Amino acid sequence: MSDRLAVVTGTSSGIGAALARRLLEEDWTVVGISRSKIELDHSGYEHLVLDLGNLHALQTLAEKRLAAMLADHRWARVGLVNNAAMGGTQRGIEDTDPEELAWLLAINTVAPTYLMGVAARVVPPATPLRIVNISSGAAHRGFPGLGDYCASKAALRLAGMSLAEELDSDGRPGGRRDDARVFSYEPGVVDTPMQTRARSASGGESPWAKPFRDFKAQGLLEKPEVVIGPVVEFLESDDGPAFEESRFGA
Ligand SMILES: NC(=O)c1ccc[n+]([C@@H]2O[C@H](COP(=O)([O-])OP(=O)(O)OC[C@H]3O[C@@H](n4cnc5c(N)ncnc54)[C@H](OP(=O)(O)O)[C@@H]3O)[C@@H](O)[C@H]2O)c1
């Protein structure tokens, strides 16, 4: 029976699906979360169907199911991988629709930040906890037409850094939390449905879609199975700083 639990969001396609398969091969128990189910016939996998933009449903699921799973003393190690995200709308900031922006931020920033908090609060203090936030170059610099996505990823990156500071602080209620680490990981440019959608935004007519078509034309897309290596390595790592970040291939 596996004694390591990983909660991975966005396991129905792309990077999340590849990661779930790989962790199962490495004998982790995996709980996946996304709106659509993945056909993964493995006794170590459980899928929770949820729209992460529905914050009320997320909170209910976290309180009723996830917290109990994460708090279980049988786990020798717990991982949380905040992987699910929406690509940007490819609408310039001048054309911001406030409700659409709030929806994207709920999925890309609020839900993963909340999940980090739940994990840090309920995973037993003696259990190693590894949190991965799948980030992007868009968390570090602005790109035209990607303002919503850039803002969401930059905010998640900083929320992860802040959590690491809190866990490592004597000011934390309950004291510092040893052996908890946060990793902000940029997978590079990856051949997934998110890239396909980005290339074809507005039927391929969006002026902001060109870089994505160029990535494909220049053969720059990596396979999801290749870019997940550092995530698995981090989840299984022992010592290290409270916060670290890296980019695939850098
Ligand atoms: N592909 C790239 O080049 C690239 C580059 C940098 C960073 N990233 C990041 O890598 C991560 C994975 O992206 P990907 O490329 O693998 O994209 P993907 O194939 O589109 O997968 C996205 C996953 O997120 C889930 N998801 C999206 N909206 C959701 C929602 N409202 N509620 C629950 N789950 C939701 C999707 O599941 P459902 O649709 O079934 O809900 C899917 O499983 C993302 O954080 C992305 O920002 C990707």
The ligand as an ORCA input file, in Angstrom:
! r2SCAN-3c Opt
* xyz 0 1
  N       1.370     24.333    -22.087
  C       2.271     25.283    -21.879
  O       3.031     25.690    -22.785
  C       2.420     25.894    -20.526
  C       3.461     26.842    -20.326
  C       3.619     27.414    -19.070
  C       2.791     27.044    -18.052
  N       1.777     26.132    -18.264
  C       0.927     25.787    -17.140
  O       0.869     24.373    -17.032
  C      -0.332     24.004    -16.357
  C      -1.028     22.878    -17.106
  O      -1.424     23.364    -18.373
  P      -1.506     22.441    -19.666
  O      -0.667     23.098    -20.682
  O      -1.288     21.019    -19.314
  O      -3.008     22.730    -20.092
  P      -4.267     21.804    -20.376
  O      -3.880     20.605    -21.157
  O      -5.286     22.736    -20.923
  O      -4.692     21.297    -18.935
  C      -5.302     22.165    -18.007
  C      -5.900     21.327    -16.909
  O      -6.521     22.237    -15.992
  C      -7.857     21.815    -15.780
  N      -8.720     22.948    -15.551
  C      -8.848     24.060    -16.325
  N      -9.832     24.836    -15.848
  C     -10.332     24.191    -14.754
  C     -11.361     24.466    -13.846
  N     -12.129     25.559    -13.978
  N     -11.605     23.599    -12.830
  C     -10.870     22.462    -12.716
  N      -9.878     22.144    -13.546
  C      -9.619     22.998    -14.560
  C      -8.248     21.093    -17.059
  O      -9.285     20.156    -16.782
  P     -10.830     20.303    -17.198
  O     -10.889     21.103    -18.435
  O     -11.269     18.885    -17.320
  O     -11.453     20.980    -16.009
  C      -6.961     20.371    -17.412
  O      -6.898     19.147    -16.720
  C      -1.141     25.299    -16.241
  O      -0.952     25.843    -14.935
  C      -0.514     26.204    -17.269
  O      -0.710     27.560    -16.947
  C       1.582     25.563    -19.483
*
